[in-house]
Amino acid sequence: MSNPTRSFQRQFLHPRYWGTLLLVAFMYFLSTLPFKVQIKLGKSVGRFALSRMKKRTHTIRRNLELCFPQMSDEEKELLIKHNIENTGIAIFETAMAWFWPDKRVNKHVTIVGIERLVELEKQGKGALMLAVHSMNLELGARAFGIKMSGMGVYRPNNNPCFDHFQYHGRSRSNRTLIDRKDVRGMIHALNTGERVWYAPDHDYGRRRSTFAPLFAVDKACTTTGTSLLANAANCEIVPFTMVRDENDHYILTIHPFLEGFPRDDETEAAIFINKAVETSIMAAPSQYMWLHRRFKTRPEGEACLYV
């Protein structure tokens, strides 16, 4: 049986998927606009959308309050403003990642430090690419894949029609995608010298997790999946960041391998990884996905932080 994610199915022509097809067509149209127009429209879309999504705006503000209690109200409101604008730009950046030709991607993205991965490849070692959910992560993965392909970890979309386009968009310049539940597949890829994109910065629930500090929150539910992969595979942990600078040019930086990873203690490892996550987020805090309820899972008996 063919994989419905990878091949277009006749069922996607059913009226129930017409909305999805129109959405994807609209994304393609947006990607054809001049770059500066996309950035400007993205900011406007972000401001318009989140002005009507009060819960999301509250989540952004609450996350900043929790992570940066010393930040002044003026600094916080400015960061929220820019973050909301970048949320809108992310829609366009996703369209860029899925539909731009390689030449156009290369024009707007500079990659720094890729020689570190070339050296790993020569050694036959895998690279666990430590990502965070920055707004432009999709475009970063696409730009990286043009130079040196990798394998992304993702959650299949519940809409099979949208999942088809998501799969092909995300794997356009990369080798393939791995379901986030397929741990064996990730380990096998790393052991065969592949580069696997992995983002341990969200709250994935209690399963395979522990509590570790993240910024000013002393108990953030943190996946122990990084320990599982790093201990089971012949690989290095390699952080990278994707930042859009003041000139609206993207810089993708492959950072030095993480040294001193605690392999015999999952909680210490989570603390270690969260420090790396903090560093990556602070490379461009306004471009991070603060609208995610990062601290929704609490230790037993502790109250919700998002009341």
Secondary structure, DSSP 8 states (H G I E B T S, - for coil): ---TTTS--GGGGSGGGHHHHHHHHHHHHHHTS-HHHHHHHHHHHHHHHHHS-HHHHHHHHHHHHHH-TTS-HHHHHHHHHHHHHHHHHHHHHHHHHHH--HHHHHHHEEEE-THHHHHHHHHT-EEEEE---BTTHHHHHHHHHHHS--EEEE---SSHHHHHHHHHHHTSSSSEEEETT-HHHHHHHHHTT-EEEE---S---STTEEEEEETTEEEEEEESHHHHHHHHSSEEEEEEEEEE-TTS-EEEEE--------TT-HHHHHHHHHHHHHHHHTTSGGGB-TTS-TT----TT---S--
